[in-house]
Amino acid sequence: MSQFQPRAHRPARPMLYLAPAIALLAVFFLAPIVVNTVIAFTDMGANLRVGQFTTQNFERIVQRDARMPMVLLTTLIYVSATLFIFNVGLGALLAMTSTSIPDKLGNFFRGLWLLPRMSPAVLYGILWIWIADPSPSGLLNQVTGTFGLPPINLRNDFPLFLVILANGVVGASFAMVILTSSIRSIPSHLANAARVDGASEWGVLRHVVAPALSQPIRMITIYQALSLMTTFEYILLITGGGPVYDSTPYALYIYRRAFENGAYSYGAALALGLMVIGVAVTLLHWRVTNMRSTFAAPKIEVL
């Protein structure tokens, strides 16, 4: 008889393995939300002192902030145009174009388009500042000057168009990569069978490729929408949100109110409003696009 006895089975403790992730989530996500919520109900200013707890910040957002309607309209135009024209539309076009040409050329094309995404944000912003420079040395004005056209001042005359274009060019690469992977995962025999049945290339695109891209596009839409609503580094670098507040979306408005004007409690209240808007947009998108089906168990298990 062996002198070694089998060790008793110990019950699994999943919380032990989840503890590091939960700790990081609590420190870097939940704690800032709690702190922001508390500050939003105070009168904290540039001196970082709390005099009283109040709801005046929220009353100011709803009733007394004259810039809020313009900021919300700017945010709606900026997010909608950048999302649907560039982040989804142009990204899908780039994916379909680069997968319909030889692989080496397609890989080179995608790598070239990824350069803005891989470049530092400051370098990318400086590039657009040079392109839109209102002086004759700006790239755009050098091009228009060769045709005898007057100089164009995009930063002052069309600032919102400029930030949409700059964010759209760098944002399209995300959808390009995701949708390229989705297109290449489509079994080739499906497209070949459709062509044998007499389908045109448009028919293959419509009835074979497009259905396979619907779920990735849903994910891209909600992810990029939330990203556009909460990030502003390119806008801050290229236009600074100006002239005045003409190219200032909601997230940048929070930054300018809190860190440029020293109204920390008001900025916290605005940030709390942005969190509510983000949750509402996510739930609405989840309901309208039936995102639940994306996470449903497959109807057929292939072993």
C-alpha positions as CSV (number, residue, x, y, z in Angstrom):
1,M,0.0,0.0,0.0
2,S,1.4,3.4,-1.0
3,Q,2.4,5.7,1.8
4,F,1.2,8.7,-0.1
5,Q,-2.4,9.6,0.2
6,P,-4.2,11.8,-2.4
7,R,-4.7,15.4,-1.3
8,A,-8.1,16.5,-0.4
9,H,-9.8,18.5,-3.2
10,R,-9.9,22.2,-2.3
11,P,-12.9,24.2,-3.5
12,A,-12.1,26.8,-6.1
13,R,-12.0,30.4,-4.9
14,P,-12.7,32.5,-8.0
15,M,-12.7,35.7,-6.0
16,L,-9.1,35.1,-5.1
17,Y,-8.2,35.3,-8.8
18,L,-10.5,38.2,-9.5
19,A,-9.2,40.3,-6.6
20,P,-6.4,42.1,-8.6
21,A,-8.7,43.0,-11.4
22,I,-11.4,44.1,-8.9
23,A,-8.8,46.2,-7.0
24,L,-7.7,48.0,-10.2
25,L,-11.3,48.6,-11.2
26,A,-12.1,50.0,-7.8
27,V,-9.0,52.3,-7.7
28,F,-9.0,53.6,-11.2
29,F,-12.7,53.5,-12.2
30,L,-15.1,53.4,-9.2
31,A,-13.2,55.6,-6.9
32,P,-12.8,58.5,-9.4
33,I,-16.6,58.3,-10.1
34,V,-17.3,58.6,-6.4
35,V,-14.9,61.5,-5.9
36,N,-16.3,63.3,-9.0
37,T,-19.9,62.8,-7.8
38,V,-19.0,64.3,-4.4
39,I,-17.2,67.3,-5.9
40,A,-20.1,67.9,-8.3
41,F,-22.3,68.7,-5.3
42,T,-19.9,71.3,-3.8
43,D,-18.7,74.8,-4.6
44,M,-15.0,73.9,-5.1
45,G,-13.1,76.4,-7.1
46,A,-9.5,77.1,-8.0
47,N,-8.5,77.2,-4.3
48,L,-9.6,73.6,-3.9
49,R,-11.7,74.4,-0.8
50,V,-15.2,73.2,-0.2
51,G,-17.4,75.8,1.4
52,Q,-20.8,74.1,1.2
53,F,-22.6,71.2,-0.5
54,T,-25.1,72.5,-3.0
55,T,-27.0,71.6,-6.2
56,Q,-26.3,75.0,-7.9
57,N,-23.9,73.4,-10.4
58,F,-26.7,71.3,-11.9
59,E,-29.1,74.3,-11.8
60,R,-26.5,76.3,-13.7
61,I,-26.2,73.6,-16.4
62,V,-29.9,73.4,-17.0
63,Q,-30.9,77.1,-16.6
64,R,-28.0,79.6,-16.6
65,D,-25.2,78.2,-18.9
66,A,-25.8,80.1,-22.2
67,R,-23.1,78.2,-24.0
68,M,-24.6,74.7,-23.2
69,P,-27.0,74.6,-26.2
70,M,-24.2,75.4,-28.6
71,V,-21.8,72.9,-27.0
72,L,-24.4,70.1,-27.2
73,L,-25.1,71.0,-30.9
74,T,-21.4,71.0,-31.7
75,T,-21.0,67.7,-29.9
76,L,-23.9,66.1,-31.9
77,I,-22.6,67.3,-35.2
78,Y,-19.0,66.4,-34.4
79,V,-19.8,62.9,-33.1
80,S,-22.4,62.1,-35.8
81,A,-20.3,63.3,-38.8
82,T,-17.0,61.8,-37.6
83,L,-18.7,58.5,-36.7
84,F,-20.8,57.7,-39.7
85,I,-18.8,59.4,-42.5
86,F,-15.3,58.4,-41.4
87,N,-15.1,56.0,-38.5
88,V,-17.7,53.6,-40.0
89,G,-18.2,54.6,-43.6
90,L,-14.6,55.3,-44.6
91,G,-13.3,52.5,-42.5
92,A,-15.6,50.0,-44.2
93,L,-14.6,51.4,-47.6
94,L,-10.9,51.0,-46.8
95,A,-11.4,47.5,-45.5
96,M,-13.3,46.4,-48.7
97,T,-10.8,48.1,-51.0
98,S,-7.7,46.7,-49.3
99,T,-9.1,43.2,-49.3
100,S,-10.0,43.2,-53.0
101,I,-6.5,43.9,-54.2
102,P,-3.4,41.6,-53.9
103,D,-2.4,40.9,-50.3
104,K,1.0,42.6,-50.4
105,L,-0.5,45.8,-51.8
106,G,-3.4,45.6,-49.4
107,N,-1.1,45.2,-46.4
108,F,1.1,48.1,-47.6
109,F,-2.1,50.3,-48.0
110,R,-3.4,49.4,-44.5
111,G,0.0,50.0,-43.0
112,L,0.2,53.4,-44.6
113,W,-3.2,54.3,-43.3
114,L,-2.3,53.2,-39.8
115,L,0.6,55.7,-39.6
116,P,-1.6,58.5,-38.1
117,R,-2.9,56.1,-35.5
118,M,0.6,55.0,-34.5
119,S,2.1,58.5,-34.5
120,P,2.2,60.6,-31.3
121,A,-0.9,62.8,-31.0
122,V,1.2,65.9,-30.8
123,L,3.0,65.1,-34.1
124,Y,-0.3,64.4,-35.8
125,G,-1.8,67.6,-34.5
126,I,1.2,69.6,-35.7
127,L,0.8,68.1,-39.1
128,W,-2.8,69.4,-39.3
129,I,-1.8,72.8,-38.0
130,W,0.7,73.0,-40.9
131,I,-1.9,71.8,-43.4
132,A,-4.5,74.4,-42.2
133,D,-2.0,77.2,-41.6
134,P,-3.8,80.4,-42.9
135,S,-0.5,81.8,-44.2
136,P,0.8,81.2,-47.7
137,S,3.2,78.6,-46.3
138,G,0.4,76.3,-45.2
139,L,0.0,73.1,-47.3
140,L,-3.6,73.8,-48.2
141,N,-2.9,77.3,-49.3
142,Q,0.2,76.2,-51.2
143,V,-2.1,73.9,-53.2
144,T,-4.9,76.5,-53.7
145,G,-2.3,79.2,-54.5
146,T,-1.2,77.2,-57.6
147,F,-4.7,77.6,-59.0
148,G,-4.8,81.3,-58.2
149,L,-7.3,80.9,-55.4
150,P,-7.3,83.1,-52.3
151,P,-5.9,81.7,-49.0
152,I,-8.3,79.6,-46.8
153,N,-8.3,79.9,-43.0
154,L,-9.8,76.6,-41.9
155,R,-9.0,77.1,-38.2
156,N,-11.0,80.3,-38.0
157,D,-13.6,80.0,-40.7
158,F,-14.4,76.2,-40.6
159,P,-13.0,74.9,-37.3
160,L,-15.6,72.2,-36.8
161,F,-15.0,70.8,-40.3
162,L,-11.3,70.8,-39.6
163,V,-11.6,68.8,-36.4
164,I,-14.1,66.4,-38.0
165,L,-11.6,65.7,-40.8
166,A,-8.6,65.4,-38.6
167,N,-10.4,63.0,-36.2
168,G,-12.0,61.1,-39.0
169,V,-8.8,60.3,-40.8
170,V,-7.2,58.8,-37.7
171,G,-10.4,57.1,-36.6
172,A,-11.1,55.3,-39.8
173,S,-8.1,53.0,-39.2
174,F,-9.8,51.3,-36.3
175,A,-12.8,50.1,-38.4
176,M,-10.5,49.3,-41.2
177,V,-8.5,46.7,-39.1
178,I,-11.6,45.2,-37.5
179,L,-13.6,44.9,-40.7
180,T,-10.6,43.6,-42.7
181,S,-10.4,40.7,-40.2
182,S,-14.1,40.1,-40.5
183,I,-14.0,40.1,-44.3
184,R,-11.1,37.6,-44.4
185,S,-13.0,35.3,-42.0
186,I,-15.8,34.8,-44.5
187,P,-15.4,31.4,-46.2
188,S,-14.4,31.9,-49.8
189,H,-16.8,29.2,-51.0
190,L,-19.7,31.4,-50.1
191,A,-18.6,34.1,-52.5
192,N,-17.7,31.6,-55.2
193,A,-21.0,29.8,-54.9
194,A,-22.8,33.2,-55.3
195,R,-20.8,34.0,-58.4
196,V,-21.6,30.5,-59.9
197,D,-25.2,31.2,-59.3
198,G,-24.9,34.4,-61.4
199,A,-24.5,37.0,-58.6
200,S,-22.6,40.2,-59.6
201,E,-19.8,41.6,-57.5
202,W,-22.3,44.0,-56.0
203,G,-24.6,41.1,-55.2
204,V,-21.7,39.3,-53.5
205,L,-21.0,42.4,-51.5
206,R,-24.6,42.9,-50.6
207,H,-25.7,39.4,-49.7
208,V,-22.4,37.8,-48.6
209,V,-20.0,40.4,-47.2
210,A,-22.5,42.9,-45.7
211,P,-24.3,40.4,-43.4
212,A,-21.0,39.3,-42.0
213,L,-20.0,42.9,-41.2
214,S,-23.2,43.8,-39.4
215,Q,-22.1,42.7,-35.9
216,P,-18.6,44.2,-36.1
217,I,-20.1,47.4,-37.3
218,R,-22.4,47.5,-34.2
219,M,-19.4,47.1,-31.9
220,I,-17.4,49.7,-33.8
221,T,-20.3,52.2,-33.7
222,I,-20.8,52.1,-30.0
223,Y,-17.1,52.0,-29.1
224,Q,-16.2,54.9,-31.4
225,A,-19.3,56.9,-30.4
226,L,-18.2,56.7,-26.7
227,S,-14.6,57.5,-27.7
228,L,-15.6,60.6,-29.6
229,M,-17.8,61.8,-26.8
230,T,-15.0,61.5,-24.2
231,T,-11.7,62.4,-26.0
232,F,-10.6,65.7,-27.3
233,E,-6.8,65.7,-27.5
234,Y,-6.7,66.4,-31.3
235,I,-9.2,69.2,-31.0
236,L,-7.2,70.8,-28.2
237,L,-4.0,70.6,-30.2
238,I,-5.4,71.8,-33.5
239,T,-7.9,74.5,-32.7
240,G,-7.9,74.7,-28.9
241,G,-11.7,74.5,-29.1
242,G,-11.9,77.9,-30.8
243,P,-12.4,80.4,-32.1
244,V,-14.1,81.1,-28.7
245,Y,-16.2,77.9,-28.3
246,D,-17.0,77.2,-32.0
247,S,-15.2,73.8,-32.1
248,T,-15.6,72.8,-28.4
249,P,-17.5,69.5,-27.8
250,Y,-18.9,68.5,-24.5
251,A,-15.7,66.7,-23.2
252,L,-13.4,69.7,-24.1
253,Y,-16.0,72.0,-22.5
254,I,-15.6,70.1,-19.2
255,Y,-11.8,70.5,-19.5
256,R,-11.9,74.2,-20.2
257,R,-14.4,75.0,-17.5
258,A,-12.5,73.0,-14.8
259,F,-8.8,73.6,-15.7
260,E,-8.8,76.9,-17.6
261,N,-11.5,78.7,-15.5
262,G,-10.8,76.9,-12.2
263,A,-14.4,75.9,-11.8
264,Y,-13.7,72.4,-10.6
265,S,-17.1,71.7,-9.0
266,Y,-18.9,72.8,-12.2
267,G,-16.6,70.7,-14.3
268,A,-17.3,67.7,-12.1
269,A,-21.0,68.3,-12.5
270,L,-20.6,68.5,-16.3
271,A,-18.5,65.3,-16.2
272,L,-21.3,63.6,-14.3
273,G,-23.7,64.7,-17.0
274,L,-21.4,63.2,-19.6
275,M,-21.4,59.9,-17.8
276,V,-25.2,59.9,-17.8
277,I,-25.2,60.7,-21.6
278,G,-22.7,57.9,-22.3
279,V,-24.8,55.3,-20.4
280,A,-28.0,56.5,-22.1
281,V,-26.4,56.3,-25.6
282,T,-25.0,52.8,-24.8
283,L,-28.4,51.5,-23.7
284,L,-30.2,53.1,-26.6
285,H,-27.7,51.6,-29.1
286,W,-27.9,48.2,-27.3
287,R,-31.7,48.2,-27.7
288,V,-32.0,49.6,-31.2
289,T,-29.3,47.4,-32.8
290,N,-30.3,44.3,-30.8
291,M,-26.8,43.9,-29.4
292,R,-28.0,41.0,-27.2
293,S,-28.0,38.7,-30.2
294,T,-24.3,39.3,-30.6
295,F,-23.6,37.6,-27.3
296,A,-26.1,34.8,-27.7
297,A,-25.0,31.2,-27.7
298,P,-24.6,29.8,-31.2
299,K,-27.5,27.9,-32.6
300,I,-25.3,25.2,-34.1
301,E,-22.2,23.8,-32.3
302,V,-19.5,22.7,-34.7
303,L,-17.2,20.1,-33.0
